[in-house]
Amino acid sequence: MFLLLPFDSLIVSLLGISLTVLFTLLLVFIIAPAIFGVSFGIRKLYMKTLLKIFAWATLRMERGAKEKNHQLYKPYTNGIIAKDPTSLEEEIKEIRRSGSSKALDDTREFELSDIFYFCRKGMETIMDDEVTKRFSAEELESWNLLSRTNYNFQYISLRLTVLWGLGVLIRYCFLLPLRIALAFTGISLLVVGTTVVGYLPNGRFKEFLSKHVHLMCYRICVRALTAIITYHDRKNRPRNGGICVANHTSPIDVIILASDGYYAMVGQVHGGLMGVIQRAMVKACPHVWFERSEVKDRHLVAKRLTEHVQDKSKLPILIFPEGTCINNTSVMMFKKGSFEIGATVYPVAIKYDPQFGDAFWNSSKYGMVTYLLRMMTSWAIVCSVWYLPPMTREAEEDAVQFANRVKSAIARQGGLVDLLWDGGLKREKVKDTFKEEQQKLYSKMIVGNHEDRSRS
């Protein structure tokens, strides 16, 4: 028994030395750079190394699949049915022109054959629904060593299998503990720092400290995800008295933007850990939190937001008008509330690179804890952020038209599909009023020309 004591003390000493070295490395290479907003380039080197590994693995898989005559990719990677980006009105007019004796005659009345066109469009929509597929993970053509994202992945070589197993060990045994430690550090500093700043008297010094405490903590949290972010056109960053609106892919969108700017957050009051963070943050900065009963009162929400933006000394409000997370391929309908209050809108486009990890939160499939675990065991979070020029509502525009104009600008800059559908369809059925609008549209396409001639 006594012979084991020196060995036990050696183990304890080695463990203590290891923890000291680990903490020193965290402090020197991660926490300190986050405090001062600098980078040593380690993450970019890490990303370049991963890209080379992915390229080698993809080539090896393609060669192995060819040797074994296996199908590696889906036959239709962009959807089940290839469709041109034309409207229903244009399509049916083209069909009527082609079926008419006169090349430019598009005034034909309804014919029985038109039924087949609408039946075909209905079948295409059922088979390749452009809405519901925005609520599932974005598909990858090749394997990123995280999961078997191929259509028909088969065992190809021992080297690939060993590489995948090594990746699992690195992500779960090294990166995951490191990231959890960083996330805990960032959240703890945010709660403690904002609480301390909250006791200071209002003034420039308090604003200065609050800004840098927020930025420091968010940058530490960004490093907890090994996030590599490229910001474009920083001259267009949101300013006080305005509203920052962005497309929404993940809850970490907030961290991505807040690590480069200082915002007032808008949201519902929560309990638990989130509630502790919210109460601490609001002491140092005028965030806009709503009680559960207040969220449904549109007039109250609009009033609170209007009062905030009218004070040009207050921070820009950060809002995600889609109201739900979309899978990094498109932008869906913006709720009009934030476009009704007459403030300057600062659009921001966010686009993630799915090669390194899928940032999309499918809230109907994964809880927050499971989602964060998936994020922290991915290789990295790589994204680009574009700050677009500020936009204001024009005299002839209503709130919906203004929201659509801003949404189109974000989609165009981020290379995303611009959809008119409501993201609420993720959990709700299509409203009857919207069905009626579509029915009127179809009716107008079928008999509209005939009605116009009758009136004339």
Sequence and secondary structure as in RCSB ss.txt:
>XXXX:A:sequence
MFLLLPFDSLIVSLLGISLTVLFTLLLVFIIAPAIFGVSFGIRKLYMKTLLKIFAWATLRMERGAKEKNHQLYKP
YTNGIIAKDPTSLEEEIKEIRRSGSSKALDDTREFELSDIFYFCRKGMETIMDDEVTKRFSAEELESWNLLSRTN
YNFQYISLRLTVLWGLGVLIRYCFLLPLRIALAFTGISLLVVGTTVVGYLPNGRFKEFLSKHVHLMCYRICVRAL
TAIITYHDRKNRPRNGGICVANHTSPIDVIILASDGYYAMVGQVHGGLMGVIQRAMVKACPHVWFERSEVKDRHL
VAKRLTEHVQDKSKLPILIFPEGTCINNTSVMMFKKGSFEIGATVYPVAIKYDPQFGDAFWNSSKYGMVTYLLRM
MTSWAIVCSVWYLPPMTREAEEDAVQFANRVKSAIARQGGLVDLLWDGGLKREKVKDTFKEEQQKLYSKMIVGNH
EDRSRS
>XXXX:A:secstr
 TTHHHHHHHHHHHHHHHHHHHHHHHIIIIIHHHHHT   SHHHHHHHHHHHHHHHHHHHHHHHHHHTT   S S
 TT SS   S  HHHHHHHHHHHHSSSTT       TTHHHHHHHHHHHHHHT TTGGGGS    SS  SSS  S
SS     HHHHHHHHHHHHIIIIIIHHHHHHHHHHHHHHHHHHHHHHHTS SSHHHHHHHHHHHHHHHHHHHHHT
TEEEEEE GGG   TTSEEEE  S TTHHHHHHTTS  EEEEE   HHHHHHHHHHHHHS  EEE HHHHT HHH
HHHHHHHHHHSTTS  EEE TT S   SSEE    SGGGSS   EEEEEEEEETTT      TTT  HHHHHHHH
HTSS EEEEEEE   B   TT  HHHHHHHHHHHHHHHHT EE  S GGGGTS   HHHHHHHHHHHHHHHHHHH
HHHHH 
